[in-house]
Amino acid sequence: MMMQTAIAAGTTRRMPAKRARIEDDIIADYLAMLIKPGDKTLQIGGSELGTVFLQRGAFHQVIAPLADIDQLQTHCERRSVKTDRLSQQPGKAPEHDRSQLDAALIGSDLGFPAMAGNWRQIAGRMKLGGVLVLMGAGHGSAARLADALMSDEGWTLQEMIAGDVAVFRKTSVLDDAETRARLLEAGNPRRVPRGLKPGLVAGVMRTLFGTRLNSRTRALARRSR
């Protein structure tokens, strides 16, 4: 006998909003494991992944154009995520803010001057052991920032996820002069950025340091080869 379920006329079942790419779902899963309630987090550039920080109960700051901030709020509404812990900073990071950060997310859609300028303002605010998730580390401005971080002794590449998303961990107190020098070197327009390529670095890190990746990430890494 077939069981039938009646749904009142005019009633709409609320379905979870899906992300456009499977890679974004993998990054969201990673962030959900990384972020704890009460963490202080920051996002540079527009990305709907900011919803994950808020959903996990973090105090999340966004530095992005107003249009990108409005779009993030729209994504929060679609996913029924509260925005009472969201703070907004259009334009650039405030120089006077010295609050410490547990994690940061940098999108790949910024020009390098804006990306580097904002990063220099917040790099010193990251706690020891704090994590930076850098989107699109294999190309463009993000590749230049990845090069600067790879040459800075204060940062260690932890792993690659979802293809070209690099996860860096802060391992020592930073020297602002060195940070600035690395950024200037990486931003030289005559210099071709190396960046971090999908799969290669993750394989090296697993071999050398035993970095563990979840099954979804490993599957995507195989697909990207």
LUMZATI-600628 format. One line per 2 residues: number of its first residue (from 1); their letters; for each residue y, z, x of N, C-alpha, C. Coordinates in pm, 1 decimal. Example, Ala and Ser with C-alpha at 12.3 -4.5 7.8 and 13.67 -1.06 7.14 Angstrom:
BEGIN
1) AS) -569.0:780.0:1319.0:-450.0:780.0:1230.0:-330.0:780.0:1320.0; -225.0:708.0:1285.0:-106.0:714.0:1367.0:3.0:787.0:1290.0
This chain:
BEGIN
1) MM) -119.8:0.0:84.6:0.0:0.0:0.0:123.6:0.0:87.3; 216.5:-83.4:57.1:336.2:-93.7:139.7:441.6:6.3:92.9
3) MQ) 494.0:83.5:184.6:597.5:179.6:149.8:733.4:111.6:154.8; 812.2:135.1:53.0:945.1:75.9:46.1:1050.1:185.4:50.4
5) TA) 1158.6:160.1:119.5:1268.0:256.1:129.7:1391.5:197.3:64.6; 1443.9:269.7:-32.3:1563.2:221.5:-103.6:1688.2:261.7:-29.1
7) IA) 1780.2:168.5:-14.5:1909.5:195.2:47.6:2017.5:164.8:-54.1; 2103.9:261.8:-76.2:2206.9:245.5:-179.2:2293.4:124.7:-149.6
9) AG) 2332.4:56.0:-255.9:2417.9:-62.2:-240.0:2549.4:-23.5:-176.0; 2595.4:-105.6:-81.8:2722.7:-78.6:-16.2:2712.0:14.6:101.8
11) TT) 2588.3:67.3:129.8:2569.6:158.6:243.2:2541.0:77.4:368.8; 2609.6:111.0:477.0:2590.2:42.6:604.6:2524.4:136.6:703.2
13) RR) 2410.6:96.5:757.3:2344.4:177.5:859.3:2418.7:161.2:991.0; 2453.2:273.7:1053.8:2526.5:268.8:1179.8:2429.8:241.9:1293.7
15) MP) 2443.6:127.0:1355.9:2357.2:89.8:1467.0:2428.9:116.2:1598.8; 2352.4:156.8:1702.1:2416.9:180.1:1831.2:2475.2:51.2:1888.8
17) AK) 2594.2:61.3:1944.8:2658.7:-56.3:2004.5:2592.0:-88.8:2137.1; 2546.3:-213.2:2150.1:2480.3:-253.8:2273.4:2582.7:-310.1:2371.9
19) RA) 2551.8:-294.4:2500.6:2637.9:-351.6:2602.9:2601.0:-497.0:2625.7; 2695.1:-571.4:2681.0:2676.4:-715.9:2694.5:2567.9:-750.1:2796.1
21) RI) 2553.4:-667.7:2902.5:2459.4:-700.5:3009.8:2359.1:-586.9:3026.9; 2236.1:-620.3:3062.3:2137.0:-518.3:3091.2:2178.5:-436.2:3213.9
23) ED) 2250.8:-502.6:3307.0:2297.8:-430.9:3425.3:2387.1:-313.4:3387.0; 2472.7:-333.4:3285.9:2561.6:-225.5:3243.4:2483.0:-110.1:3182.6
25) DI) 2371.8:-139.4:3115.0:2287.3:-33.0:3061.7:2224.7:48.0:3174.8; 2186.1:-20.1:3282.4:2127.5:49.2:3396.6:2231.1:139.4:3463.0
27) IA) 2353.0:88.0:3479.7:2459.5:169.4:3539.3:2490.7:288.4:3449.4; 2493.1:265.6:3318.3:2519.1:374.8:3223.7:2412.0:482.5:3234.7
29) DY) 2285.2:442.1:3247.9:2177.3:539.5:3264.6:2196.2:619.9:3392.8; 2236.3:550.4:3498.6:2258.4:618.2:3627.1:2371.2:720.3:3614.6
31) LA) 2482.0:680.1:3552.9:2595.2:770.8:3536.4:2558.3:890.6:3449.4; 2476.6:866.5:3347.4:2436.3:975.5:3258.6:2355.1:1080.8:3333.2
33) ML) 2278.5:1038.3:3433.8:2204.2:1134.1:3515.5:2293.9:1203.5:3617.2; 2396.5:1132.1:3661.5:2483.8:1182.3:3767.1:2586.1:1283.6:3716.2
35) IK) 2646.1:1257.0:3600.9:2758.7:1335.7:3551.2:2710.0:1457.5:3472.1; 2776.1:1571.4:3496.8:2743.6:1695.0:3426.7:2863.1:1737.5:3341.0
37) PG) 2837.3:1811.1:3232.1:2948.1:1860.5:3150.4:3047.2:1941.5:3233.0; 3175.1:1913.7:3214.5:3279.0:1984.9:3288.1:3319.4:1921.2:3418.9
39) DK) 3248.7:1815.2:3462.8:3286.0:1745.1:3586.0:3425.3:1684.6:3570.9; 3494.9:1673.4:3684.4:3624.0:1604.7:3690.1:3598.3:1464.7:3744.4
41) TL) 3627.0:1364.1:3665.3:3593.8:1227.4:3703.8:3713.4:1135.5:3685.5; 3707.6:1020.4:3750.8:3819.4:927.3:3748.4:3767.4:784.6:3749.6
43) QI) 3842.1:698.2:3684.1:3807.4:556.3:3676.0:3928.8:473.1:3712.4; 3911.4:377.1:3803.5:4018.0:283.7:3840.0:3980.4:147.1:3783.6
45) GG) 4065.3:94.3:3696.8:4037.6:-35.0:3635.2:3965.9:-20.2:3502.9; 3967.8:-126.1:3425.6:3906.6:-123.1:3293.8:3755.7:-136.7:3299.8
47) SE) 3685.9:-54.1:3221.6:3540.6:-64.4:3208.5:3497.0:22.5:3092.2; 3411.2:-31.9:3006.2:3361.4:47.4:2895.0:3267.0:157.7:2942.0
49) LG) 3225.9:155.1:3070.0:3139.1:259.7:3122.7:3208.7:395.4:3126.7; 3341.1:394.0:3111.3:3412.3:520.9:3100.4:3364.6:604.8:2984.0
51) TV) 3305.3:539.4:2882.1:3252.9:614.2:2768.3:3141.9:709.4:2809.3; 3066.2:672.9:2913.5:2954.4:757.2:2956.4:3005.1:890.3:3011.6
53) FL) 3112.6:885.7:3089.9:3170.2:1008.8:3145.7:3210.0:1104.2:3032.9; 3277.1:1048.6:2932.5:3323.4:1130.8:2821.1:3206.8:1181.2:2737.0
55) QR) 3108.0:1097.3:2717.7:2991.9:1136.7:2639.1:2916.1:1250.7:2706.4; 2919.3:1254.2:2838.9:2852.1:1359.7:2914.4:2935.2:1487.0:2924.3
57) GA) 3057.9:1485.7:2868.8:3140.0:1605.3:2867.7:3228.5:1622.7:2988.7; 3256.6:1513.2:3061.6:3344.2:1520.3:3179.0:3490.8:1514.0:3135.0
59) FH) 3578.7:1568.1:3220.1:3722.6:1549.7:3204.1:3756.8:1422.1:3279.8; 3781.8:1315.4:3206.4:3785.9:1182.1:3263.7:3927.8:1126.8:3264.4
61) QV) 3972.6:1082.0:3381.4:4104.7:1022.1:3397.4:4089.3:872.4:3421.5; 4172.1:792.9:3355.0:4166.7:648.0:3369.9:4298.5:597.6:3425.9
63) IA) 4290.1:521.9:3535.8:4406.4:456.4:3595.3:4386.6:306.8:3575.6; 4459.8:250.0:3480.6:4439.9:109.8:3443.4:4558.2:63.7:3360.1
65) PL) 4573.2:-66.9:3341.9:4676.4:-116.8:3250.2:4653.4:-63.0:3108.9; 4760.1:-54.3:3031.1:4750.4:0.4:2895.9:4648.9:-74.7:2810.2
67) AD) 4640.9:-205.4:2826.3:4546.7:-285.0:2746.8:4402.7:-242.0:2774.0; 4370.9:-212.5:2901.2:4235.9:-168.8:2936.2:4208.6:-28.4:2883.5
69) ID) 4309.5:57.5:2885.1:4293.3:193.2:2831.1:4268.6:187.3:2680.9; 4344.6:101.2:2611.6:4324.9:84.3:2466.9:4183.8:33.3:2437.7
71) QL) 4136.1:-57.4:2521.4:4002.5:-111.9:2500.4:3895.7:-4.6:2520.3; 3914.9:82.8:2620.7:3820.8:192.5:2642.0:3817.2:283.9:2520.3
73) QT) 3932.8:313.7:2464.6:3937.5:398.8:2345.8:3865.3:332.8:2227.9; 3877.4:200.5:2218.4:3805.7:127.9:2113.2:3655.2:140.5:2130.1
75) HC) 3608.4:127.4:2255.2:3465.3:143.6:2282.3:3419.7:285.5:2246.5; 3502.7:384.1:2274.7:3469.1:522.9:2240.2:3453.8:537.3:2088.6
77) ER) 3543.5:475.8:2014.7:3535.9:483.2:1868.8:3407.7:418.0:1817.3; 3372.9:304.1:1874.4:3250.7:233.6:1831.7:3126.5:316.9:1857.7
79) RS) 3129.3:396.0:1963.7:3013.0:476.1:2001.2:3024.3:622.0:1955.5; 3128.3:651.0:1877.2:3150.7:787.6:1825.9:3161.1:888.4:1940.4
81) VK) 3231.4:850.5:2045.2:3251.6:938.3:2161.3:3390.2:1001.9:2151.5; 3396.5:1132.8:2163.2:3523.2:1203.0:2155.0:3610.5:1171.2:2276.3
83) TD) 3741.3:1162.6:2254.6:3834.6:1128.6:2362.3:3930.8:1242.7:2394.2; 3897.2:1365.4:2350.3:3987.9:1477.4:2375.0:3993.7:1515.9:2522.4
85) RL) 3896.8:1471.9:2603.0:3897.4:1501.1:2746.9:3939.3:1380.0:2829.2; 3996.2:1281.3:2764.5:4042.4:1160.8:2832.7:4190.5:1172.3:2863.3
87) SQ) 4227.4:1150.3:2990.0:4368.4:1143.7:3028.2:4396.6:1005.1:3083.4; 4518.8:957.8:3059.7:4553.3:819.6:3091.6:4665.8:815.4:3194.4
89) QP) 4653.2:719.4:3286.1:4756.9:699.9:3385.6:4775.2:550.0:3405.1; 4861.7:485.3:3326.2:4883.8:341.6:3345.1:4944.5:313.8:3483.1
91) GK) 4903.8:202.4:3542.4:4964.7:163.3:3669.6:4888.6:213.5:3789.9; 4941.1:317.8:3855.1:4879.2:364.0:3979.0:4858.7:514.5:3978.4
93) AP) 4774.0:560.5:4071.4:4741.9:702.2:4080.3:4865.0:781.9:4121.7; 4889.8:896.8:4058.3:5005.0:979.0:4095.3:4985.6:1042.7:4232.2
95) EH) 5089.0:1038.2:4314.5:5077.9:1090.5:4450.3:5072.1:1243.3:4453.6; 5127.3:1309.1:4350.6:5133.9:1455.2:4352.7:5006.2:1521.6:4302.9
97) DR) 4913.6:1445.5:4244.9:4792.1:1503.3:4188.0:4694.4:1537.1:4300.4; 4657.4:1664.6:4312.3:4564.4:1708.7:4416.5:4438.5:1770.9:4356.5
99) SQ) 4417.2:1752.1:4225.5:4297.6:1806.7:4163.1:4173.1:1739.1:4220.5; 4066.9:1817.3:4239.4:3946.6:1763.9:4302.6:3859.9:1689.8:4201.7
101) LD) 3784.2:1594.7:4254.1:3702.6:1507.8:4171.0:3555.5:1517.8:4210.5; 3468.9:1511.3:4108.2:3324.5:1510.0:4132.7:3271.2:1368.0:4146.8
103) AA) 3333.3:1273.7:4077.2:3284.5:1135.4:4079.7:3396.2:1040.7:4040.3; 3383.5:915.9:4086.3:3481.6:813.1:4053.2:3409.7:680.5:4032.6
105) LI) 3468.7:597.8:3947.9:3418.5:463.3:3920.3:3531.4:364.5:3946.4; 3504.1:261.3:4025.5:3605.1:158.6:4052.9:3552.2:24.7:4004.9
107) GS) 3627.5:-39.5:3914.9:3590.4:-171.2:3864.8:3619.2:-279.3:3967.6; 3568.1:-398.7:3943.1:3580.5:-506.9:4041.1:3687.7:-607.7:4004.3
109) DL) 3765.8:-580.5:3899.1:3859.1:-681.2:3849.4:4002.2:-659.8:3897.5; 4021.9:-579.7:4002.1:4155.2:-553.2:4055.5:4178.8:-631.8:4183.2
111) GF) 4305.1:-666.1:4210.7:4340.1:-721.9:4340.1:4327.6:-613.7:4445.8; 4303.8:-653.9:4570.4:4279.2:-552.8:4673.4:4398.1:-460.3:4697.6
113) PA) 4522.9:-507.6:4698.5:4634.0:-413.2:4719.9:4635.2:-299.4:4617.6; 4613.8:-331.4:4490.0:4611.8:-228.1:4386.6:4491.1:-137.8:4402.1
115) MA) 4376.1:-197.3:4430.2:4254.2:-118.6:4447.1:4265.8:-23.8:4565.5; 4311.8:-77.1:4680.0:4322.3:3.9:4801.0:4429.3:111.7:4787.0
117) GN) 4543.3:76.5:4726.2:4650.1:174.6:4709.2:4607.0:291.7:4623.5; 4539.9:263.1:4512.9:4490.0:370.6:4427.1:4381.7:451.2:4497.3
119) WR) 4291.8:381.1:4567.9:4183.2:451.5:4635.0:4236.3:545.3:4742.9; 4335.9:502.4:4815.4:4390.9:589.1:4919.7:4447.0:718.5:4859.6
121) QI) 4504.9:708.0:4740.5:4562.2:826.5:4676.7:4455.9:924.7:4629.2; 4337.3:874.8:4594.4:4237.5:964.4:4536.7:4121.6:998.3:4630.4
123) AG) 4105.9:924.6:4742.0:3991.2:947.7:4830.3:3986.2:1091.9:4878.3; 4102.1:1145.9:4914.9:4104.7:1283.7:4963.3:4077.1:1386.7:4856.1
125) RM) 4086.6:1347.5:4729.1:4062.2:1440.2:4618.7:3914.2:1457.2:4588.4; 3830.8:1367.4:4639.4:3687.9:1377.6:4612.4:3630.1:1499.7:4683.5
127) KL) 3547.5:1574.1:4612.1:3479.8:1689.2:4671.4:3376.7:1642.8:4773.4; 3342.8:1728.1:4869.0:3230.4:1697.3:4956.1:3105.9:1686.2:4869.3
129) GG) 3031.2:1580.5:4888.2:2916.6:1554.8:4802.9:2951.9:1473.7:4680.2; 3081.9:1447.0:4659.0:3125.1:1365.8:4546.2:3079.0:1222.2:4560.2
131) VL) 3070.9:1152.4:4447.9:3011.8:1018.4:4445.0:3112.7:915.0:4396.0; 3115.8:802.1:4466.0:3193.9:686.3:4423.8:3099.4:575.9:4381.5
133) VL) 3117.7:522.8:4260.9:3040.4:409.0:4212.2:3133.1:288.1:4215.2; 3101.5:192.3:4302.8:3185.9:75.4:4324.6:3119.8:-47.2:4264.6
135) MG) 3184.3:-102.0:4160.8:3129.7:-218.8:4092.2:3156.7:-346.2:4173.2; 3062.8:-440.4:4168.5:3083.2:-571.4:4230.1:3105.6:-567.6:4379.6
137) AG) 3030.2:-483.3:4450.2:3053.3:-461.6:4593.0:3016.4:-580.6:4680.2; 2966.2:-686.8:4620.3:2927.6:-803.3:4699.5:3030.3:-914.4:4702.8
139) HG) 3143.7:-896.6:4633.4:3240.4:-1006.6:4631.5:3382.3:-954.9:4607.2; 3479.1:-1037.9:4644.6:3619.1:-1011.5:4614.5:3673.9:-882.1:4672.7
141) SA) 3765.5:-821.2:4597.7:3832.7:-699.8:4644.2:3735.4:-585.8:4666.7; 3634.9:-574.3:4578.1:3538.0:-465.8:4592.2:3457.3:-479.8:4720.9
143) AR) 3431.2:-603.6:4764.2:3360.2:-624.8:4890.3:3444.7:-574.7:5007.3; 3575.4:-596.0:5001.4:3663.8:-546.0:5106.6:3663.4:-392.9:5110.3
145) LA) 3668.1:-330.8:4992.6:3664.3:-184.9:4990.0:3529.4:-134.1:5039.2; 3421.6:-203.0:5004.9:3289.3:-164.9:5054.8:3285.4:-170.0:5206.6
147) DA) 3346.8:-273.2:5265.5:3352.4:-282.8:5412.1:3427.2:-163.7:5471.5; 3539.3:-125.4:5408.8:3617.2:-11.6:5458.6:3536.6:117.5:5451.9
149) LM) 3462.7:136.8:5344.1:3383.0:258.7:5328.1:3264.6:260.7:5424.8; 3204.5:144.4:5449.3:3090.8:138.0:5541.9:3132.2:172.4:5684.0
151) SD) 3258.3:147.5:5718.4:3304.9:176.2:5854.3:3371.1:312.9:5866.1; 3380.1:386.2:5755.4:3444.3:518.4:5753.9:3336.0:625.1:5762.2
153) EG) 3343.6:710.6:5865.3:3240.1:811.8:5886.7:3236.2:917.1:5776.1; 3338.2:922.3:5692.7:3340.3:1020.9:5585.5:3256.9:981.8:5464.8
155) WT) 3206.3:855.9:5462.0:3131.3:807.7:5346.8:2995.6:753.2:5387.5; 2895.2:776.6:5303.7:2759.7:728.2:5328.7:2712.0:648.2:5208.9
157) LQ) 2659.6:529.2:5235.4:2602.3:449.8:5128.1:2472.7:515.8:5082.9; 2466.0:553.5:4956.9:2347.1:621.4:4904.9:2245.5:521.8:4851.5
159) EM) 2290.6:426.2:4769.7:2199.9:325.4:4718.3:2277.3:214.6:4648.5; 2203.4:107.4:4616.8:2256.0:-2.1:4537.0:2181.6:-1.4:4404.6
161) IA) 2254.4:-21.7:4295.3:2191.2:-27.5:4164.1:2241.5:-150.8:4089.1; 2160.8:-198.8:3997.1:2200.7:-309.4:3908.6:2256.9:-428.5:3983.7
163) GD) 2197.1:-460.0:4097.4:2241.1:-577.3:4172.4:2343.9:-546.1:4278.1; 2474.3:-548.2:4242.1:2577.9:-532.8:4344.4:2669.8:-413.0:4318.2
165) VA) 2615.6:-306.9:4262.1:2692.2:-183.7:4241.8:2653.0:-85.4:4351.7; 2750.0:-47.2:4434.9:2724.5:40.7:4548.7:2760.5:184.6:4512.5
167) VF) 2673.7:275.8:4552.3:2695.1:418.7:4529.2:2717.2:485.1:4664.9; 2838.2:535.6:4685.7:2873.7:604.0:4810.0:2888.1:753.4:4783.5
169) RK) 2849.8:834.4:4883.1:2866.6:979.3:4873.7:2957.5:1027.9:4986.6; 3048.9:1117.9:4953.0:3139.3:1173.8:5052.6:3065.2:1279.3:5133.2
171) TS) 3059.1:1259.7:5265.1:2978.4:1347.0:5349.8:3059.3:1430.5:5447.7; 3188.9:1405.5:5459.0:3272.6:1487.7:5546.5:3417.7:1478.7:5501.9
173) VL) 3498.8:1571.4:5550.1:3640.8:1572.6:5515.9:3706.5:1447.2:5571.7; 3789.4:1383.9:5492.8:3849.5:1257.2:5532.9:3980.8:1277.7:5605.8
175) DD) 4006.8:1186.9:5698.5:4135.1:1182.0:5766.8:4216.1:1069.4:5704.2; 4332.9:1102.4:5650.2:4411.1:1002.1:5578.1:4449.4:884.9:5666.9
177) AE) 4479.7:912.5:5793.7:4517.4:804.4:5885.5:4401.0:708.0:5906.3; 4278.6:762.0:5916.4:4162.2:675.1:5934.1:4136.4:594.2:5807.2
179) TR) 4148.4:660.4:5691.3:4129.3:589.0:5564.8:4226.0:472.0:5554.8; 4351.1:496.1:5589.1:4452.8:391.0:5582.2:4420.3:278.2:5679.8
181) AR) 4377.2:314.1:5801.6:4345.3:213.3:5902.2:4228.4:125.2:5856.5; 4125.9:188.5:5797.0:4010.1:111.1:5749.2:4050.0:15.5:5637.1
183) LL) 4137.0:63.0:5549.3:4181.0:-21.5:5438.1:4266.0:-138.5:5487.8; 4352.4:-112.9:5585.5:4434.3:-220.3:5641.2:4347.2:-326.0:5708.8
185) EA) 4246.1:-280.6:5781.5:4155.4:-373.5:5848.3:4078.1:-456.9:5746.9; 4026.5:-389.8:5642.9:3948.3:-461.5:5541.5:4034.8:-558.0:5460.8
187) GN) 4164.1:-526.8:5445.6:4252.3:-609.4:5365.3:4316.0:-725.3:5438.4; 4287.2:-741.9:5566.6:4342.1:-852.9:5643.5:4301.3:-985.4:5578.4
189) PR) 4397.9:-1065.3:5530.4:4362.8:-1189.7:5459.7:4287.8:-1290.0:5546.2; 4298.2:-1277.7:5678.8:4226.1:-1369.6:5767.4:4081.9:-1325.8:5790.3
191) RV) 4047.4:-1210.3:5739.4:3913.1:-1155.6:5758.4:3827.8:-1183.0:5635.2; 3711.1:-1241.8:5654.3:3618.7:-1268.1:5544.1:3536.5:-1142.0:5518.2
193) PR) 3543.1:-1086.6:5398.8:3468.8:-962.4:5371.5:3318.1:-985.6:5371.6; 3244.0:-888.9:5426.3:3098.3:-897.4:5425.1:3044.0:-847.5:5291.1
195) GL) 3093.0:-731.8:5247.9:3045.5:-674.7:5123.7:2900.6:-631.6:5131.7; 2844.1:-596.3:5018.5:2705.2:-550.9:5009.4:2631.8:-640.4:4911.2
197) KP) 2522.9:-699.3:4956.9:2451.6:-797.4:4876.0:2341.1:-731.4:4794.7; 2309.9:-787.8:4677.6:2206.3:-731.1:4591.2:2071.0:-724.1:4659.6
199) GL) 2005.0:-610.8:4644.6:1868.1:-596.7:4690.6:1851.8:-562.7:4836.6; 1926.6:-628.4:4926.7:1905.1:-612.1:5069.7:1928.4:-468.7:5115.2
201) VA) 2046.9:-413.5:5085.6:2079.4:-279.3:5132.4:1989.5:-176.0:5067.7; 1960.0:-194.1:4938.2:1873.9:-98.3:4869.5:1737.5:-91.6:4936.3
203) GV) 1684.6:-209.0:4976.7:1555.9:-210.0:5044.6:1561.5:-139.3:5177.8; 1667.7:-160.8:5253.7:1684.0:-94.1:5382.3:1695.4:56.6:5363.8
205) MR) 1773.8:100.2:5264.0:1792.0:243.1:5240.3:1660.6:309.1:5199.1; 1580.6:241.0:5117.2:1452.2:298.3:5078.4:1361.5:313.2:5198.8
207) TL) 1362.8:212.5:5287.2:1277.8:216.2:5404.9:1317.7:327.4:5500.5; 1449.2:340.1:5525.1:1496.7:436.1:5624.1:1505.8:577.9:5571.1
209) FG) 1549.2:592.7:5446.8:1582.1:725.3:5396.0:1501.5:766.4:5273.0; 1412.3:679.9:5225.7:1330.6:717.0:5112.2:1407.2:728.1:4982.8
211) TR) 1516.5:652.1:4968.7:1594.8:656.3:4845.6:1509.9:611.5:4728.6; 1510.8:688.9:4621.1:1430.6:656.6:4503.9:1515.6:588.8:4398.0
213) LN) 1461.6:480.8:4342.6:1528.4:411.0:4233.9:1438.2:417.3:4111.6; 1496.7:428.0:3993.1:1414.6:434.9:3873.0:1350.8:300.1:3842.6
215) SR) 1253.9:299.0:3751.1:1175.0:178.4:3725.7:1259.6:64.5:3672.9; 1362.6:94.8:3590.8:1447.7:-11.6:3536.0:1527.6:-77.6:3647.4
217) TR) 1576.5:2.5:3742.3:1654.2:-52.6:3852.8:1565.3:-138.9:3942.2; 1442.3:-91.8:3969.1:1352.2:-170.9:4052.9:1320.2:-304.4:3987.4
219) AL) 1300.4:-302.2:3855.3:1271.1:-427.0:3785.1:1385.8:-525.3:3794.8; 1508.8:-474.9:3780.5:1624.6:-563.3:3788.1:1641.6:-615.9:3930.7
221) AR) 1614.0:-530.9:4030.9:1625.2:-573.9:4170.4:1529.7:-690.0:4197.6; 1407.7:-682.4:4140.8:1312.1:-790.9:4159.6:1363.9:-919.8:4095.4
223) RS) 1427.3:-905.8:3978.8:1480.4:-1024.0:3908.4:1593.3:-1089.1:3985.9; 1672.7:-1008.6:4062.7:1791.9:-1061.7:4129.7:1758.7:-1129.8:4261.6
225) R) 1633.9:-1121.0:4308.0:1599.4:-1183.1:4436.1:1583.0:-1333.3:4423.0
